[in-house]
Amino acid sequence: MPRHARLDAEGVLHHIIVRGIERRAIFRDDTDKDRFVERMGRVFTDTSTPCYAWALLGNHVHLLLRTGGSPLHTVMARILTGHAVTFNKRYRRHGPLFQNRYKSILCQEDAYLTELVCYIHLNPLRAGIIRDLGERCRYSGHGALMGDALHPWQDVDHVLRFFGRTAKVARQAYLSAMESRLQTKRPDLTGGGLRRSYGSWEEIKKAGGRIKGDERILGDSAFVDRILAGEPRRAAEKVPLDALAARASGLCGTTVENLLNGGRRALPVEARSLFCYFAVRYGGHSIAGVASFLGMTPPAAGYAVERGERVAREKGYAF
C-alpha cells in the first residue's frame, strides 16, 4: 500500500515521533543524548522552527514543533541524519538507525497543544526514567517550562500562555494538568483520523452531517477540510472578534455587552461559550487571544470552546 505524502505548511503544528529500528536504542548514554539536544537546538535556531515540547527516551523521541522558515522534512533530515552518522561512527556500526521514516501528525493547535505538551513530557515518568514530577529530567522540555532549565530554542512563553496569565500561575496550572493526566493513557495523541480526533464512534455519530478525517491529521472536520484544501488560516484572514461576538450574542438572544461583561446568567454564559467556539474553530484565533479578549484564563476559554461546541450541536447554530 503506497504511503501518503506528508502534509506541511508554514505555521502548522506537528507531533513528531522517531523510533529506533526494531525498537533498538538510539541513545546508549548521556553523551548521545547531549549531542542530540545540541543538534536540535542548532537546527531549530537556524531554521526558525519553534519547539514547544520534547522528550528523549532510550529508543524513541517525541517532538512538538511548528513549521518555521524551512520545510519540516529539511529540519528533520538535518537532525536525524546528523545523529545517525555520529552514532554509527562512535559505535562502529553500519546500516539504518531509525525505523522507516519518522511519524508526523499535523495537529489542530487550540484543541490539542496543551494535551500534547503534557503527554510528551509525561513520557520520562511513565518510562521510569524519573520517579516523580519533582525530579528534574535533563532530556525533556518539562524543566524549561517549570523554569528549572534553559533552552533558548524552546518556546516556553507560547506554551505557558495556554495555562495562565502570569508565569507563576501558568506553571502551577501546567503542573496540575500534568498530575491530573498521570493515570490517563492517550493513544489518540499519537495519530490522526476521525476516531482519534473525536474520541469514539459514538462522538462521531453525535457530530452528524458530513465530517471528514485524515490519518495524517489530528483535528476536527473543519480543520481537516482547510488543511487538505491547502488553506491553513493565516492571521490576516482572521474573522474580527467583534463580528464573532455579535453573531454569537444574536443567536443566543442577548447583547454583546452582556456577552463581554460576564455573569452567571444562562444566556450570557451560552453566548460566551458559542463565541469562544466560533472564534477558535472557525475564526482563526488562538485560545490565548480569545481569553485575553474576554478577560478569562486560557484554560477557562478552552473549556468554553467545548461548551460552545455542544451548544452549537444541540441547538443547530451554524457559524
N, C-alpha and C positions, 0 to 999 in steps of 0.2 A: 504494500500500500504506500503510495507516494507521500512524502512529508509535506505538510503545508508550509508555505513561505512564512517567514517571521513577519510580525507586524511591528512597525516602528514609525515614529514621527516625533519631531522636536516637541518637547514638553510633556510627553506621556510618561506614566508611571509603570515600572516593570518590577515584578518579583522574579529574581534570578536564582536558579538552583543548579549548582555544579556538583557532579558526583564523580568519584574515582571509578575507574574501570573495574568491573567485577567486585564492586564495593571495597576495593583496596584503599589503603591510606594514601592521601595526597599530601599529608604533613606527617613527618616522623618525629619531629621535635620542635621546640620553640623557635629555633633558628629558621626553619622552613616557614613557620607562621609569621615571624617578624619580617622576613623578606617579602612575603605575600602582602602584608599590610603596607609595607613601604612602597611596594609596586602599585597597589591600589591607590594610595594617596597621590602618587606621582601622576598616574594616568588620569584619575578623576580631576586633578587640578589642571593638567594640560588640556583636557578636552571639555572643561567646564561642565562636568557631569555631577549633579547633586546626588549625594548618597544620604539616605535617611535612616537606614538600619543595616546591620551586617553581623554575621556570626560565622566563625571558622570552627568546624568540627573535624574530627580525625579524617573522615573520608568524604566529606562534602562541605559546601559553602552555601550560605544564603545571603543575598544582597537585595536591597530595595533601592532602586535607582530611578532617576528621571532623565530621559534623554536630553542631553545638552547640546553642545556645539558640534559633536561628532556622532555618527550613527552608532547604535548600540553594538552592532557586530564588530565595529572597529575598536571600541572600548574593550570589549571582552576578549577579542583576539590578542590585543596587546598584553592584557593581564595574564590570560591562560597560557598563551604560547611562551611568554617570558618565564612563567613559573615552571612549565613543563621542561623547558630547556635547562634551566638552573637545577631543577630536581634530578633530572636524568644524569646530568654531568656530576652532581655531587655524589650520587649513589651508584654511578657507573651502570646504569640500566638503559634499556632500549625499548622502543615501542610507545604506544599511546599511554598517557597517564589518566585521561578523563574518559568517562563513559559517554560515548557518542557525542552529540553536541549538547551544550548547556540548555536547560529548560528556561523559557522566558514566558511569563504570563503578564499580559498587559492588563492593568488594573484601574478601576474607577476610583480615583483618589479619595473623594469625600466619603465614600461608602466603606472603603477598606484600608486607608492608610494607617489609622490607629490600631486596627486589628492586626495588620501585618507587622507593624513595629513590635507589638507585644509578642506575637507568635515567633518572630525571628529571634528576639532577644531572650525568649524563654528556652530556646534550644540547648544552650550550655547547661542549664539547670536540669532539664529533662534527660540529658545525656550523662549526667553525673559528673560533669567537669567541675562544677561548683556545687556547694551544699545548700546555699540559700541565696536570696536576692541581695543580702547584705555583703556577700563575699564578692570581691572585685574579680571580674573576668577580663583579662588583658585582650582577649581575642573576640570581642563583640562590641557593638555600639552602645550597650547599656550604660557603661561607665561614663561616657561622654554626655549622655542625656541626664545623668544624675549629677554632673559637674565634677566627677572624680577623675576624669581623663581628658586629654586634649588631643583632638584630631581636627586640625583646621579644615580639612576637606569634608568632614561630616556636617551636614546642615542641621544642627541641633535646634536652632531657633524656629525653623519652619515646623518641626515636629512638635515642639513644646507649645506652639500657638494653638494646636488642636486640643490641648489638655487644660489650658488656663491662661489668664491674662498676664500673670507675672511668673517669672521663672520658679519662684518658691512654690506657688500654688500649683503650677503645671507639673512640677516634679512630684509633688505629693499625689496628684491625681494620676499621673503616669504609673507611679509605684503601686497605687491602689488597683489600677487596671491590671497590672501585671499579676498581683496577688490573686485577684478575682478569677484570673484565667489559668491558674496553676493546674487545676483539675479538669480543665476543658480541652479536649482534643479538637483540632480544626483541620481535618484533611481537605476541606473545601478550599483552604487558602493556598494549596499547592497546585492548583489547576484552574481551568476556566470551564465554560459551558453552562447551560441552563440549570442543571441540578446544583452545581456549586454556587452559582450566583443567587439562586432563590432558596436554597437550603433543603428543599424536599419537593416531591412531585405534588404534594398537597398545596404547597405555596404557589407552585406553577399554575395549578388549576384555578386557585383563587385570583391570580393575576388576570386571567381571562383574556379574550381577544387574541390578537396576533402578537406573539412575543418571540424574540429572536435570541439565539445564543451562539457562541462560537468557542470551541475548546481552547483557543488561544487567548480568550478574553474573560476576565472576571468582572462582571458588571451587569447592570440591568439592560433591558431590551433597547431602550432609547440610546444608551451609551454604546451598545454593540452596533446599532444602526449607524451612528455617527462615525465610529471608527472604521467600519467596513466601507462606508461611503467616502473615506478619506477626508473627513471633516472634523478633526478634533477641534473643539471650540476654543478660540483664542480670546484674549482679554478684550480686544477691540469689538468682538462680536457679542459681548455680554448684554443681556436684557437689563435695562435700568431697574434698580431695586424699587424705586418709587412706583414704576409701572407695575411691577410684580405685586407690591403691597396693595395697589388699587384693585388689581384683578382678584386677589385673594379675599380682601375685605368685601368686595362687591358680591362674590359668590356666597359668602357666609352671612350676608345681610347685616354687616356692621360698617364702621367707618375706619379709614386709615388711621385716624387719631387714636381710636380705641385699640387698633392692632399694635401701634407703636408704643402706647403708654403702659401696656401690660395689664395686670389684674388677673383675677382667677375666674371671672365670669366665663361661661361656656363659649359664647360667640367669639370674643377676642382670642381666647386660647386656641379655638379651632382655626380662626383666621391666621394667627401667627404660625401655627403648625403647617397649614397649607402654603403659606408664604415661604416658609423655610424649604419645604419640599419642592416648590416650583423653582426657587432661586438656585438650589444646589443641583437638582436633577436636570433642569431644563434651561435655567438662566445663565449657566456658566460661572457661577460664583462659588467660592470656597466656603466651607463651614465657618472658618475663622472670620471671613469677611462678613458673612450674614450675622454671626454672633456679635461682632462689633457694631453693626448697623442697629441691632435690636437692644444692645446693652446686656447681652446674655453671655454666659461662658460657652466656649466651643462644645464641651460635652452636652450641655443643655440644648444647644442648637442641633446637635446630632440626633438627640432623642426626638426633637421636634420634627425633624425630617421624616423619621419613621412614623410618627403620629400623623403627619400630613399625608403620607402615602396611604395610610389606612383610611383617612377621611376621604381622600380623592377616590379611592377604590369603592368604598361603601356608598358614597353619595353620587358617584358618577361625574365628579368635577374634572373637566379637561383643561389642560394648560392653554 
